[in-house]
Amino acid sequence: MDYFKTRFLTGWSIVLAGAGALIFATCVDAKAAPSSASAPFLAHQAAYELSLLKSRRNASVNGVQGRILYSFTGNACEGYTTDFRQVSQLSGEGRGTFSDLRSTSLEDGDGKSYRFKIETRTNEAEVSAVDGIAERTGDRITVRLKKPKPKTLTLDKEVVFPTEQVHRIIEAAKAGRSILELSVYDGSDTGEKIFNTLSGIGQPIPGDRLPAEPDSGSDNQGLKSMTRWPVTVSYYDRATKSDAGEQTPVYAMSFELYENGVSRQLKLDYNDFVIGGAMTRFDVKDNSNGACK
């Protein structure tokens, strides 16, 4: 159970604290946006219900319940801010694991800095925290961690932060590319992990084609006019070396990605079991105070 619990909590912290910018949404001022994003990304808040979709082999996880509250604001001039809270219950082998995960992050609009803070409480254990900042200077990225312990790391210049990951995937989708490889840093786990990612991008879906599984965002008029793409992103632990051929991903995310950055029909595949995140609330936020000047 502890094995699956660790993967579950780590995966969702990656998705929400970092790649949450990818999975749920980001926002950017249209005039200041990179040329790759012709449609401005959407500032919004949303709620998601978690559930177990599938168990494979002899997985010891037989139930997942939980909820995510998520908010995103910002622009390319002042940076992008994400805030969320996730409360979940993971059950299996006759016992359960309760977790309360909170995260906030601020990413520079040019992808030059990434400030993050993640706190997790599991059952009655003390809060575990990751707190730090990553800054891009010249041909390297320097990460300075305050928690879980003071430490300085140096990353390759090719590594990108979560919002830049979004921009790259949308750019690739619009260019008709089906494969995109990126190394991503989001501060998850202990703040020392880098993920090699492989994104598979499907054929564009026109805005007038209704989603197969309607949710709270299905009636949004802005989304109805936008193209979306089916996307699957596989995450590999960069520090893990495989001596037996192809490496198995830590987990894979599947979703439909709109050209304004909003995603829906979320699924997270942990190899032995699959978790879904169904959107139950979707509200567009007023981002006028954060417009570039």
C-alpha positions as CSV (number, residue, x, y, z in Angstrom):
1,M,0.0,0.0,0.0
2,D,2.8,2.4,0.8
3,Y,4.3,1.8,-2.7
4,F,1.1,2.9,-4.4
5,K,0.4,5.6,-1.9
6,T,3.8,7.2,-2.7
7,R,3.2,7.1,-6.4
8,F,-0.3,8.4,-6.0
9,L,0.7,11.4,-3.9
10,T,3.8,12.2,-6.0
11,G,1.9,12.0,-9.2
12,W,-0.9,14.3,-8.2
13,S,1.6,16.8,-6.7
14,I,3.4,16.8,-10.1
15,V,0.1,17.2,-12.0
16,L,-1.3,20.0,-9.8
17,A,1.7,21.8,-8.4
18,G,3.6,21.8,-11.6
19,A,2.0,20.2,-14.6
20,G,-1.2,21.5,-13.2
21,A,-0.5,24.4,-15.5
22,L,-0.6,21.9,-18.3
23,I,-3.5,19.8,-17.2
24,F,-6.0,22.3,-16.0
25,A,-5.2,25.8,-17.4
26,T,-3.0,28.8,-17.5
27,C,-3.6,32.4,-18.6
28,V,-1.6,34.9,-20.7
29,D,-2.3,38.3,-22.1
30,A,-2.9,38.0,-25.9
31,K,-0.6,40.8,-26.9
32,A,2.3,39.6,-24.7
33,A,1.9,35.9,-25.5
34,P,4.6,33.9,-27.4
35,S,4.0,33.6,-31.1
36,S,3.2,29.9,-30.5
37,A,0.0,30.7,-28.7
38,S,-2.4,32.6,-31.0
39,A,-5.3,32.2,-28.6
40,P,-4.9,33.7,-25.1
41,F,-4.9,31.2,-22.3
42,L,-7.9,31.3,-19.9
43,A,-7.7,32.4,-16.3
44,H,-10.2,30.3,-14.3
45,Q,-11.1,28.3,-11.2
46,A,-12.4,24.8,-11.2
47,A,-13.3,21.8,-9.1
48,Y,-12.5,18.2,-9.9
49,E,-13.8,14.9,-8.5
50,L,-11.3,12.0,-8.3
51,S,-12.3,8.4,-8.8
52,L,-10.7,5.0,-9.6
53,L,-11.3,4.1,-13.2
54,K,-9.4,0.8,-13.5
55,S,-7.2,-1.6,-11.6
56,R,-4.8,-3.9,-13.4
57,R,-3.0,-7.1,-12.4
58,N,-3.0,-7.4,-8.5
59,A,-3.0,-3.7,-7.7
60,S,-3.6,-3.1,-4.0
61,V,-5.6,0.0,-4.7
62,N,-9.4,-0.6,-5.0
63,G,-10.9,2.8,-4.3
64,V,-10.1,6.5,-4.7
65,Q,-12.3,9.4,-3.6
66,G,-11.3,13.1,-3.5
67,R,-11.7,16.6,-4.7
68,I,-9.5,19.3,-6.1
69,L,-10.0,23.0,-5.9
70,Y,-7.9,24.9,-8.4
71,S,-7.3,28.5,-9.4
72,F,-5.0,30.2,-11.9
73,T,-4.3,33.9,-12.6
74,G,-1.6,36.0,-14.2
75,N,-0.1,37.0,-17.5
76,A,3.2,36.9,-19.5
77,C,4.4,40.2,-18.0
78,E,3.8,39.6,-14.4
79,G,4.0,35.8,-14.3
80,Y,1.5,33.0,-13.8
81,T,0.2,32.0,-10.3
82,T,-1.5,28.7,-9.5
83,D,-3.1,27.8,-6.2
84,F,-4.9,24.6,-5.3
85,R,-5.9,22.2,-2.6
86,Q,-6.5,18.5,-3.0
87,V,-8.1,16.2,-0.3
88,S,-8.2,12.5,-1.2
89,Q,-8.8,9.1,0.3
90,L,-6.9,6.1,-1.2
91,S,-8.2,2.6,-0.1
92,G,-6.9,-0.9,-0.5
93,E,-5.8,-4.0,1.4
94,G,-8.3,-3.3,4.2
95,R,-7.1,0.2,5.1
96,G,-7.1,3.7,3.7
97,T,-4.7,6.6,3.3
98,F,-6.0,10.2,3.7
99,S,-4.0,13.0,2.2
100,D,-4.3,16.8,2.2
101,L,-2.1,18.4,-0.5
102,R,-1.7,22.2,-1.0
103,S,0.4,24.0,-3.5
104,T,1.2,27.5,-4.8
105,S,3.6,28.5,-7.6
106,L,4.6,31.5,-9.5
107,E,6.3,31.2,-12.9
108,D,8.0,34.0,-14.8
109,G,6.3,34.8,-18.1
110,D,9.6,34.2,-20.0
111,G,10.3,31.0,-18.2
112,K,13.3,32.4,-16.4
113,S,12.2,31.7,-12.8
114,Y,9.9,29.3,-11.0
115,R,8.9,29.8,-7.4
116,F,7.1,26.9,-5.7
117,K,5.8,25.7,-2.3
118,I,4.1,22.3,-1.7
119,E,2.7,21.0,1.6
120,T,1.4,17.5,2.1
121,R,-0.2,15.8,5.1
122,T,-0.8,12.1,5.0
123,N,-3.1,10.5,7.7
124,E,-2.0,11.9,11.1
125,A,1.6,12.5,10.1
126,E,3.3,15.9,10.3
127,V,3.2,18.1,7.2
128,S,6.0,17.5,4.7
129,A,7.0,20.6,2.7
130,V,9.0,21.5,-0.4
131,D,9.9,25.2,-0.7
132,G,12.3,26.7,-3.3
133,I,13.0,28.8,-6.4
134,A,14.6,27.9,-9.7
135,E,16.2,30.6,-11.8
136,R,17.5,30.4,-15.3
137,T,20.8,32.3,-15.9
138,G,22.9,31.8,-19.0
139,D,23.4,28.2,-19.9
140,R,22.1,26.7,-16.6
141,I,19.3,26.7,-14.1
142,T,20.0,27.1,-10.4
143,V,17.6,25.7,-7.9
144,R,17.8,26.9,-4.3
145,L,15.7,24.8,-1.9
146,K,14.7,26.0,1.6
147,K,12.7,22.8,2.4
148,P,12.8,19.9,3.0
149,K,16.4,21.0,3.7
150,P,18.6,23.8,2.3
151,K,20.3,22.7,-0.9
152,T,21.4,24.2,-4.2
153,L,21.1,22.2,-7.5
154,T,22.2,22.9,-11.0
155,L,20.0,21.9,-14.0
156,D,20.6,21.7,-17.7
157,K,19.5,24.7,-19.7
158,E,17.2,22.5,-21.8
159,V,14.9,21.8,-18.8
160,V,11.6,23.7,-18.9
161,F,9.1,24.8,-16.2
162,P,5.4,23.8,-16.4
163,T,3.9,26.8,-18.2
164,E,6.6,26.6,-20.8
165,Q,5.7,23.0,-21.2
166,V,2.2,24.0,-22.1
167,H,3.4,26.5,-24.7
168,R,5.6,23.9,-26.3
169,I,2.9,21.3,-26.5
170,I,0.4,23.7,-28.0
171,E,3.0,25.0,-30.5
172,A,3.7,21.4,-31.5
173,A,0.0,20.6,-31.9
174,K,-0.6,23.6,-34.1
175,A,2.4,22.7,-36.2
176,G,1.0,19.2,-36.8
177,R,3.6,17.4,-34.8
178,S,2.6,14.1,-33.2
179,I,5.6,13.7,-30.8
180,L,7.3,16.1,-28.4
181,E,10.1,15.3,-25.9
182,L,10.9,17.7,-23.0
183,S,12.7,17.6,-19.7
184,V,10.5,19.2,-17.0
185,Y,11.2,20.6,-13.5
186,D,8.3,21.4,-11.2
187,G,9.7,21.2,-7.7
188,S,7.7,18.0,-6.8
189,D,8.8,15.1,-4.6
190,T,11.7,16.5,-2.6
191,G,12.5,19.3,-5.1
192,E,15.3,17.4,-6.7
193,K,13.5,15.4,-9.4
194,I,13.6,16.0,-13.1
195,F,11.2,14.2,-15.5
196,N,11.9,13.3,-19.1
197,T,8.5,13.6,-20.8
198,L,7.2,12.2,-24.1
199,S,4.0,13.8,-25.4
200,G,1.9,12.1,-28.0
201,I,-0.5,14.5,-29.8
202,G,-3.5,13.3,-31.8
203,Q,-5.4,14.8,-34.7
204,P,-7.2,18.2,-34.0
205,I,-10.8,18.1,-32.9
206,P,-12.9,20.9,-34.2
207,G,-14.7,23.1,-31.7
208,D,-18.2,22.2,-33.1
209,R,-17.6,18.5,-32.2
210,L,-19.2,17.9,-28.8
211,P,-17.2,16.1,-26.1
212,A,-18.0,12.4,-25.8
213,E,-18.3,12.9,-22.0
214,P,-19.8,16.3,-21.2
215,D,-18.7,18.1,-18.0
216,S,-19.1,21.5,-16.3
217,G,-17.0,23.2,-19.0
218,S,-19.0,21.7,-21.9
219,D,-21.5,24.6,-22.0
220,N,-18.8,27.3,-22.0
221,Q,-19.3,29.3,-25.2
222,G,-15.6,30.2,-25.4
223,L,-14.6,26.5,-25.4
224,K,-17.2,25.6,-28.0
225,S,-15.4,27.6,-30.7
226,M,-11.9,26.3,-30.0
227,T,-9.9,23.5,-31.4
228,R,-8.6,20.8,-29.0
229,W,-6.2,17.9,-29.3
230,P,-6.1,14.5,-27.5
231,V,-2.7,14.4,-25.7
232,T,-0.9,11.8,-23.7
233,V,2.2,12.8,-21.7
234,S,4.4,10.0,-20.3
235,Y,6.7,10.9,-17.3
236,Y,10.0,9.2,-16.8
237,D,12.3,9.6,-13.8
238,R,15.5,11.0,-15.3
239,A,17.5,9.5,-12.5
240,T,16.3,6.0,-13.2
241,K,18.5,4.0,-15.6
242,S,17.1,1.0,-17.4
243,D,19.4,-1.9,-18.2
244,A,16.7,-4.0,-19.9
245,G,15.6,-2.1,-22.9
246,E,12.7,0.4,-22.9
247,Q,12.1,2.3,-19.6
248,T,8.6,2.2,-18.1
249,P,7.1,5.6,-17.3
250,V,6.4,6.5,-13.7
251,Y,2.9,7.4,-14.9
252,A,1.1,8.8,-18.0
253,M,-1.5,11.6,-18.3
254,S,-4.2,11.6,-21.0
255,F,-6.5,14.6,-21.7
256,E,-8.0,16.8,-24.3
257,L,-6.1,20.1,-24.6
258,Y,-7.9,23.2,-25.9
259,E,-5.8,25.9,-27.7
260,N,-6.5,28.3,-24.9
261,G,-4.8,26.0,-22.4
262,V,-7.9,24.4,-20.7
263,S,-7.8,20.6,-20.5
264,R,-10.6,18.1,-19.8
265,Q,-11.2,14.3,-19.6
266,L,-8.2,13.8,-17.4
267,K,-6.9,10.3,-16.8
268,L,-3.7,9.4,-14.9
269,D,-2.3,5.9,-15.6
270,Y,0.0,4.6,-12.9
271,N,0.6,1.3,-14.7
272,D,-1.3,-0.8,-12.1
273,F,-4.3,1.5,-11.8
274,V,-5.9,4.5,-13.5
275,I,-7.4,7.5,-11.8
276,G,-9.9,10.0,-13.4
277,G,-10.4,13.7,-12.6
278,A,-13.9,14.8,-13.7
279,M,-14.5,18.5,-13.9
280,T,-17.6,19.4,-11.7
281,R,-17.2,23.2,-11.7
282,F,-15.7,25.6,-14.2
283,D,-15.7,29.4,-13.7
284,V,-13.9,31.9,-15.9
285,K,-12.0,34.5,-13.8
286,D,-11.7,38.2,-14.4
287,N,-8.1,38.8,-15.2
288,S,-8.3,42.4,-16.2
289,N,-6.3,43.6,-13.3
290,G,-3.5,41.4,-14.4
291,A,-3.3,42.6,-18.0
292,C,0.1,43.6,-19.4
293,K,0.7,47.3,-19.4
